[in-house]
Amino acid sequence: MPQPANFFRTLSNVTVHYDRFLDPQFGYGTRGKTWTFHCEAAFQNKLRACFSELWDVCPLGRAEMITSAGTYVDKPGSHGLGRAFDLDAIFWSNRTFITLNYPVDKAFYLAVESVFRKYFGTVLNYEYNTDHRDHLHVDDLTPVGFDPTHRSRVLYLQMILTHLFDRPVDIDGIIGSQTNGAVREFLIDAAFASPADVASNLLLHSKLNEVWVDLLDLSAAEGFAQTAQAAKNPLELIESLYEVIGRELDGLPERKRVETAVTTFVNHPEAAAFFDQYRT
């Protein structure tokens, strides 16, 4: 498909920049540079509505900048149809949301993702695969709702159960007995369903699809509320750093060297004395 004539440089009154330049001054994690993003007009309208809702429900309000890895790309799939968007980061005056920071920013990440899932059937996140750790891919080639055969939706469900609603399950994209049991109890406790509504797995998945948008609203509200409650203390930040190292360097020889360097710092007598004040 040829590049769509429709394009945008802003979404919901916020400038959108491209941030995948080789120059590190404008690379990933920065505010990037001005760019013209092409996509289908109907898809742009969904993006505009999505970000408008995000500004409304996020306690931080409207952001200053959005950065993206792109929209239309001349290749097969949703990008080649002009119906996909890759979110890298959102910048507010006093907070930055970078998708690669999911391990240390889970509640806020899932709150943002919950809003996007209200408008786009396909959302590929950090847990989907290594290619999507540094951005949220969204497209509208599938309808919004819950489908137990869609690994990306099961992953999201497992992530919110574990990180937002204190019902930890394996985050593996498989809707087995553990996930079914946890979400069944959650839907009943949250008054989304009666026991009879979710008596079988078939009924459970049907009810999940029925209340999906309400669940997304609740997850967004919970994620933003948890983020606002308290900033992480220095010890929690160190623990998050270990988690990032473990995820990003898993299977690589550099992992042990980096972890050893961090541990040496943490165990230094003066550093250890500082961190001890945050231990329970």
C-alpha positions, 0 to 999 in steps of 0.5 A: 500500500502506498504511503497515506496522504493523511499525516499529523505532527500533533495529537490532542494538542501535543506535539509528536516527535520521532526519537530513533535518530542515530544522534544520541541527542535525538535518540530513544529516551530523548524528546527527539525531533520534529517529524511528519507521521503518515497514517489513515485518517480514521486511525489518526482519529482513534489516536486523537481520542485515545490521547484526549482520554489519557490527558483527562484520566491521568492526574498529570493532565495534558503532556508536553511531548509525545515521542514515537518510533513511527506509524506508516512503514512500507512493509506488510502488516498494520504499519504498511496499512497506515493503521499502527502507531509505536509509542516510545515515551510521553513527557510531562513537565515533572514526569517522564514515561518511557516504555522501556522503564516498565520494570521500574514503573509498572503501575504507570505503564499499565495505566497508560496501556489500559487507556490504549486498549480501549481504542485499539484491539492489538496492543503489544507491550514489554512482556510480549517479546524483546522487540516490543520492550522499548515501545507500545505497538498499537493497531486497530486490525482487531476489535477491542475486547478480551479473547483468550486465544490472543496472547497479548491480551492474556499477558495484559490480564496477567500483568494487571492481576499481578501488579495492580490487583495483588493477585499474582499469577505467572505472566506467560500469556497462557490462560490456564487454571491459575489465571482463570482462578485468579481472574474469576475471584477478582471479577466476583470480588470487584462486583463485575460478575456473580459466581454463576456468571463465571461458573465455567471457563467459557462463561468466564471468558465471555464475561471478561469480554463483556466487562472488558472496557469497565476493567480497563477503566478500573485498571487505569484508575488503579495504576495512576492511583498507585503511582501517586501514592508514594515515590520509591525509596532508594532501596526500592530503586536499587531493587528495581535496578537489579530487576532491569539488569536481570531482564535486559541482560538475561543470558548475556555474560555482561549480566554477572559483571554489572550485577557484581558492580552494583552489589559492590556499591550497595555493600560498601559500608557507607552505602550499606549504612545509608540503605539500612535506614530503608529496610523494614 
